[in-house]
């Protein structure tokens, strides 16, 4: 690992973030509005059902769930599939292949640079807003550390799956439709829209065999202390296993993509 080189790429990512900073600032302004909508929506649901707990969630923990969902989302956000598509279309791919760093490391470092700015400008402010206005509470030291580790692993799972989809551009060239579908599918199965415990038990059992819940739902349940320490250790182990599986597949697919790029001259 070349820390100096990786940090140099991360700084490029920070510059790329600067080019899109207006979009990020708009997201920061709309986040409190989204939280207000969720707050009153679930307040109405709990009042209508005359229930203090729904599927293991109190009203306070349900609101905290959405605060944490946005926080995790800022950390794991990536559009590497978009960068791959654009680099292929505009012919920038050859420059990346000539650099003395692996193609995968190049994009990971860029995304880390952008996410550093996401953390500073969006994730931390949302944490503060959550504590001050939406009842977010501090987790225990063990759960806080486990949450941080889980979010870290979540980034690599989310990035890896998005990168895999991005590699399809070597065959399809234009993948804007796939990218739009990716956002919807990832958001749904990761628990961005609804906690996965609200789904039928048979659906939850299916979710356990997919990597998506480990991108958002699992880190949130760890922070909210909805699972035991043994379950937390198991969840972190599964995240690591998914990372190994996903990046092994990336390695295999990349070999085929590189062969196609070299032989066809995309």
N, C-alpha and C positions, 0 to 999 in steps of 0.2 A: 504493500500500500504506500503510495506517494502522498503523504499528508500535505506537503507544500503544493503539489500539483492539484490535488483534490480541492484544496482551499482556493486555489486560483480559479478553478472552474466554478466553485460555489460563489465567488465574487462576481463572476460573469452572470450567474443566475440572479444575483441581487440587482445587477444592472438591467437584466431583462424584466425583473419585477418593476423597476423604476419606469420602464417604458409602458407598463400596463397599470401603473399605480392608481389611475383614475377609476378603473374597474374595481380594484380592491377597496378603495375608499368608499365607493358606492355600496359595495357589499357590507362594509362596516356600518354604514348608515341604515341599511335595510334590515340588518340583523335584529336590532331592538324591536323594530316593527313586527318582524316575524315572531319574536318571542311574545309580544303582546297579543298577537292573534292566537297563538297556541295557548296562552294563559287563559283567555276568556273562552276559547273553544272548550278546553278541558274543564274549566270551572262550570260551564253549562252542563257538560256531560255528567260530572260528578253530582251536580245538584239534581239533575233529571233522574239519575239512577238512585239517588238518596243512598250513596255508598261512600264509605271512607276509604276503602281499598278496592282497586280493580286490578285483578290478575297480579297481585303482589305489589302494586304501586299505590301509594297514597297520592293525594293531589300534589303535595309538595315535591315528592320524589318524581312524579310525572313531569312537572315543570323543569325540575333539575335535569331530567333525562334529556329534554330538548336543548337546554343550555349546554350540556356536555356534548350532545350530538354536534352542535355547531362548533364547539371548541375542538373536538377530535377532527371534524371536517377540515378546519383551517390547517391542522397539522399534516393531515394525510393527502390534502388536495394535490392533484397532479393532472396535467394534460399532455403527458409525454406522447400519447397517441397522436395528438394534434401536431406536435413538433416533428415527429417521425414522418407524418404525411406531408407536411410542408417542406421538410428537407429533401424528400424524394421528388416532389413536384418541381421545386425550384433548383434542383441540382446541387444542393449543399451537402448531400450525403458523402460525396467523394472526399470533401475536405475533412469530414469527421473520421473517415476510414484511414486517412493519412496521418492522423494525430497519434502521438506515442502513448495512447491510453485506450483501454478497451471502450468500445462503443457504449456498452451498458454503463460503465463507470462515468462516462462523459455526461450522460443524461441524468443519472442519479445525483451527481454533484450539482448539476444545474438546478434540479428540483429542490435539493437541500438548500441552496442559496435563496431560491424564491420563498421556500417555506420558513426560512429564518425571518424574513421580512413579514410573512403572514403571522408568525408568532408574536413579533414585536408590535405590529400595527393592528392586529385583529384578535388573535387568540387571548392575549393578556387583557385587553380592554373588555372582551366579552366575559372573561373570568370575573373581572371587577364588577361589571354590570350584573352578572348572575348573583354574586354575593350581596350586593347592595339592594337589588330590587326584586330578585326572583327566588330568594330563599335558598340558594346554593350553599351547602355546608362543607366544611373541611372534612375530608376522609381521614381515617386512622393512618398513622405512619406506614404500616405495612401495606394497606390498600393504596395509599398515595404512590408508594414506590412501585407496586405492582401495576397500577394504572399507567404510570410513566413508561414502564417497560412494555406494557401491552400496546400503548399508542405507538411506541417506537416500532414494534413488530408490525403494527397495523399499516404503517407507512409503506413498509417493504412489500407487504401483501398487496395493498392497493396499487402501488407503483408497478409491481411485477405483473399483475393481471392486466393493467392498462397498457403496459409495454408490450405484452403478448398480443393484445388486440392491435396495437400500433404496427406490429410487424406484418400484419395482414396487408398493409399498404404496399409491401413488396410484390404482392400478387394482384391486389385490387386497385392500387394506386390512389383512388379516391375513397375515403372511408368516413366521410362526414356523417352518413346515416348510421354507421356502426358506432361512431362516437356518441351520437345522441342517444342511441339505444343503451349504450354502456352506462351513461349517467343514470338513466331511469332504472335499469336492472340493478346496478350496484346500490343505488339509493334505497330501492325497495327491499332487497334481500339483506342489506347491511343493517336495516332498522332505522334508517334516517327519517322515514315518514311515520312509522308506528313501531313501538317496542314489539319485538318478535314474540313475546309471551302473550300478546293479544290474539295471535293466530291459533287455529285449532292444533291440538296436540300432534296430529299426524303431520301437519305442515312443519311444526317445530322439529320433529324428528328428522325430517328431510333436511332442514336448514343445518342441522348438526354435522351433516356429511358434506357440506359445501363450505368454501372459504369465506364467504361474504360476511357472516355474522361476526367473524373475527376482525373485520375491518372497522367496526364501530360499536355494535351491540355489546360485545364482550367487554371491551375497555370501560364502557359506561356502567355496566352491571358491577364491574370490579370497584369502580369509584363509589358507587351508591351502596356498596356492601350488601348486595343482593345474593351473592354466592359465598360459599365457605372458602377457607384458606386452601383446603384440599382441591376444591373445584377451580380455584384461581391458578394453582400450580399446574393442574391438568390443562387448563385453557392456555396458559403461556407455553406449555410444551407442544400443544397442538398448533399454536401459531408458528412456532419454530419449525415444526414438521411441514406445515404448508409452505413456508418460505423455501425450505430445501426442495420440495416438490416443484414449486412454481419456477424457481430459478434453474432447476435442472431441465425443465421443459423449454425455458427460454434459450438455454444453451443449445439444445437440439434444434429448435426452430430457427435460431439465428444462423446455424450452419447452412440450412437449406435456403434461407433468405439471402445469405451472402453469395452462395453458389448461383442463385438466380440473378442477383444483381451483377455479378461478374460475367456471367455467360450471355445474358440478354442485353446488358448495358442500359439499365432503366434510367 
